[in-house]
Amino acid sequence: MLTPARTLQAQLAGNDPVIGLMATDHAWPFLVEICQKSGLDYLIVDCEHGNFSDELVSHICQVGRLANFPVLVRTISCEETVVRRTIDLGPSGILVPCVESTDQLEQVRRAAWMPPRGRRRPGGMGNYWLADYQYDTWRNEFEEHFIVIPQIEAQAGVVNVEAIAAHPLVTAVGLGPYDLSADLGCCWNPEHEDFVAALDHIKAAADAVGKKVWAGCDGPKLRASGYTFLWVGTVTSVLTNALAQIVQGLQNPTDDSPSATETPPPA
């Protein structure tokens, strides 16, 4: 069965850029089609900071499954009941904030995997796409392809990143640059030597076990540094920047540039 999780997993196995968007302040089901039409590879619904209902998140995940477009969810924490409830909504994977040790990943494993490997109790509005809840079906169609990205957002996570990256549950290692810089005492100074050293350490640990590092928002700079699993910003920041460019273009028009308000013809 072709699923969005398998699609994203296959993309991450290659070396081409895999590019997505974060929905923190604004999210709605049609956003999946917008992302897909724009050429993005995935969407992350941010339930750590966003105020979204379970019903809305499940509908967004459902549209993603039907369109074969990966929708991931950032959880509030790695606590077992939180992860289990998030999986009930039907995402292709999860972004787990502030992971500092493999003990936290073991909580995620227990919540995601059925016995005997975990303590998962399948169910929820987002899991009806599975043919049944037999163990072999759940393991082969869900567990083996579920995307798990632990975010490194503190010094303790940097210290333990080799073990975190090597954990069998982990698909890719995520950066939490703002919080990490704050914990390092250089918030927000992305050029600070301690911050740069921490990022280099994280990337080296991921590279050593053949896994990608999920990073954003300065895509061109990160791409030039060898990162390929990228996100371009939040829905709010992308929309704000696009509108600002349109306004600037209208306030300071140039004779040789098309109007930013004009819709280009179909290709």
Buried (B, 14 or more C-beta within 10 A) or exposed (E): EEBBBBBBBEBBEEEEBBBBBBBBBEBBBEBBEEBBEEEBBBBBBBBBEBEBEBEBBBBBBBBBBEBEBBBBBBBBBBBBEBBBBBBBBBBBBBBBBBBBBBEBBBBBBBBBBBEEEBBBEBEBBBBEBBEEBEBEBBEEBBBEBBBBBBBBBBBBBBBBBBEBBBBEBBBBBBBBBEBBBBBBEBBEEBEBEBBEEBBEBBBEBBBEEEBBBBBBBBBEEBBEEEBBBBBBBBBEBBEEEEEEEEEEBEEEEEEEEEEBEEEEEEE
